[in-house]
Amino acid sequence: MFYRLKQLFKALFGKVELHEYSWLERVLTPDELALFCKQTLTEQRHALDVANDILNHKADIEKVYGSNVYDDLLLAALLHDCGKSLIKLHLWQRIIIATFGYLPSKLREKIVNNNNFLSKTLIIYKQHPAWGKWLASKAKMNENIQELILNHHTPGNQLEQLLYEADNRH
């Protein structure tokens, strides 16, 4: 639960440093950078934290999967939540999303099955991976990156699992 408080703090006070934007200009194409910049500052900070997590495991990932796959994973980390940029999420909605999994299952089911402001927030949350894949395809990102973005909440292979775990740590 401590890491959730840390996430809240970063959501309220997080920022992206100039040197990080310079790094992004080197690793992203202009279309990918535009996609990154459409994300809220909170999402940008989160994406950079997830990407830094992946960077910290670069040697191990490249050893198992190779440098091309590592590069795809890094790009997916930077843009895994880009689908959220299609709908503006307020801080209170982010808090609901972050705490939803801690609610009792019957209450979660009731929220999802009713047509209210909470269920709409959760629909956005559930759909953002598919929206992100669509945005990544429009930015001409390769299919592997698109699949990583699509499956970052429901990993079906080890590479997707690495992104899922990095995402959950931040």
C-alpha positions as CSV (number, residue, x, y, z in Angstrom):
1,M,0.0,0.0,0.0
2,F,3.0,2.3,0.6
3,Y,3.7,2.3,-3.2
4,R,0.2,3.6,-3.8
5,L,0.9,6.6,-1.6
6,K,4.1,7.1,-3.5
7,Q,2.1,7.0,-6.8
8,L,-0.4,9.6,-5.4
9,F,2.5,11.9,-4.5
10,K,4.0,11.5,-8.0
11,A,0.6,12.2,-9.5
12,L,0.3,15.4,-7.5
13,F,3.9,16.7,-7.7
14,G,5.6,14.7,-10.5
15,K,7.4,16.4,-13.2
16,V,9.5,15.5,-16.3
17,E,12.9,17.0,-16.4
18,L,14.4,18.7,-19.5
19,H,17.1,16.0,-19.8
20,E,14.3,13.4,-19.9
21,Y,12.6,15.2,-22.8
22,S,16.0,15.3,-24.6
23,W,16.4,11.6,-24.1
24,L,12.9,11.0,-25.4
25,E,13.8,13.0,-28.5
26,R,16.7,10.6,-29.1
27,V,14.8,7.3,-28.6
28,L,11.4,8.1,-30.1
29,T,10.4,8.9,-33.6
30,P,8.6,12.3,-34.1
31,D,5.2,10.4,-34.3
32,E,6.0,8.4,-31.1
33,L,7.2,11.6,-29.3
34,A,3.9,13.3,-30.3
35,L,2.0,10.4,-28.8
36,F,4.0,10.5,-25.6
37,C,3.5,14.3,-25.3
38,K,-0.3,13.9,-25.7
39,Q,-0.3,12.0,-22.4
40,T,-0.9,14.0,-19.2
41,L,2.1,15.0,-17.1
42,T,1.1,12.3,-14.6
43,E,1.1,9.6,-17.3
44,Q,4.4,10.9,-18.8
45,R,6.1,10.6,-15.4
46,H,4.6,7.2,-14.9
47,A,5.8,6.1,-18.3
48,L,9.3,7.3,-17.7
49,D,9.4,5.5,-14.3
50,V,8.3,2.2,-16.0
51,A,10.8,2.8,-18.8
52,N,13.6,3.4,-16.2
53,D,12.6,0.1,-14.6
54,I,13.0,-1.6,-17.9
55,L,16.3,0.2,-18.4
56,N,17.6,-1.2,-15.1
57,H,17.1,-4.7,-16.4
58,K,18.5,-4.0,-19.9
59,A,21.4,-6.5,-19.7
60,D,19.2,-9.4,-18.6
61,I,16.5,-8.7,-21.1
62,E,18.9,-8.3,-24.0
63,K,20.7,-11.6,-22.9
64,V,17.4,-13.5,-23.1
65,Y,15.5,-11.7,-25.9
66,G,18.1,-9.7,-27.9
67,S,18.5,-5.9,-28.3
68,N,15.6,-5.5,-30.8
69,V,13.1,-7.0,-28.5
70,Y,14.5,-5.0,-25.6
71,D,14.1,-1.8,-27.7
72,D,10.4,-2.8,-28.4
73,L,9.8,-3.3,-24.7
74,L,11.4,0.0,-23.8
75,L,9.2,1.8,-26.3
76,A,6.1,0.0,-25.1
77,A,7.0,1.0,-21.6
78,L,7.0,4.7,-22.7
79,L,3.7,4.4,-24.4
80,H,1.8,1.6,-22.6
81,D,-0.8,4.0,-21.3
82,C,-1.1,6.3,-24.3
83,G,-4.7,5.1,-24.9
84,K,-5.7,7.2,-21.8
85,S,-4.8,10.3,-23.8
86,L,-8.1,9.9,-25.7
87,I,-10.2,10.6,-22.6
88,K,-9.3,13.0,-19.9
89,L,-9.0,11.3,-16.5
90,H,-9.2,13.4,-13.3
91,L,-7.1,12.6,-10.3
92,W,-10.2,11.2,-8.4
93,Q,-10.7,8.8,-11.4
94,R,-7.1,7.6,-11.2
95,I,-7.5,7.0,-7.5
96,I,-10.6,4.9,-8.1
97,I,-8.7,2.9,-10.7
98,A,-5.7,2.3,-8.5
99,T,-7.8,1.2,-5.5
100,F,-10.5,-0.8,-7.4
101,G,-8.6,-4.0,-7.1
102,Y,-8.6,-3.8,-3.3
103,L,-12.4,-3.7,-3.1
104,P,-14.4,-6.8,-2.3
105,S,-15.4,-8.7,-5.4
106,K,-19.1,-8.3,-4.9
107,L,-18.7,-4.5,-4.7
108,R,-16.4,-4.5,-7.8
109,E,-19.1,-6.5,-9.7
110,K,-21.8,-4.1,-8.6
111,I,-19.8,-1.0,-9.7
112,V,-19.0,-2.5,-13.1
113,N,-22.6,-3.7,-13.8
114,N,-24.2,-0.3,-12.9
115,N,-24.3,2.6,-15.3
116,N,-22.8,5.3,-13.1
117,F,-19.7,7.6,-13.0
118,L,-17.7,4.8,-11.4
119,S,-18.5,2.3,-14.1
120,K,-17.7,4.7,-16.8
121,T,-14.2,5.4,-15.2
122,L,-13.6,1.6,-15.2
123,I,-14.7,1.2,-18.8
124,I,-12.0,3.8,-19.7
125,Y,-9.5,1.9,-17.7
126,K,-10.4,-1.4,-19.4
127,Q,-10.4,0.0,-22.9
128,H,-7.2,2.1,-22.8
129,P,-4.9,-0.8,-23.8
130,A,-6.9,-1.4,-27.0
131,W,-7.0,2.4,-27.7
132,G,-3.3,2.5,-27.1
133,K,-2.6,-0.3,-29.6
134,W,-4.7,1.7,-32.1
135,L,-2.7,4.9,-31.5
136,A,0.6,2.9,-31.7
137,S,-0.5,1.5,-35.1
138,K,-1.3,5.1,-36.3
139,A,2.2,6.1,-35.1
140,K,3.6,3.2,-37.3
141,M,5.0,1.3,-34.4
142,N,5.7,-2.4,-35.1
143,E,3.2,-5.1,-34.2
144,N,5.3,-6.4,-31.3
145,I,5.1,-3.0,-29.6
146,Q,1.4,-2.8,-30.3
147,E,0.8,-6.2,-28.7
148,L,2.8,-5.2,-25.6
149,I,0.7,-2.1,-25.2
150,L,-2.5,-4.1,-25.8
151,N,-1.6,-6.8,-23.2
152,H,0.2,-4.7,-20.5
153,H,-2.6,-5.5,-18.0
154,T,-3.2,-9.1,-19.2
155,P,0.2,-10.6,-20.0
156,G,0.1,-13.7,-22.2
157,N,3.9,-14.2,-22.5
158,Q,7.0,-13.5,-20.5
159,L,7.8,-10.2,-22.3
160,E,4.3,-8.9,-21.6
161,Q,4.8,-10.1,-18.0
162,L,8.0,-8.0,-17.7
163,L,6.0,-4.9,-18.8
164,Y,3.1,-5.8,-16.5
165,E,5.5,-6.1,-13.5
166,A,7.3,-2.9,-14.2
167,D,4.0,-1.1,-14.6
168,N,2.8,-2.4,-11.3
169,R,5.9,-1.3,-9.5
170,H,5.2,2.3,-10.5
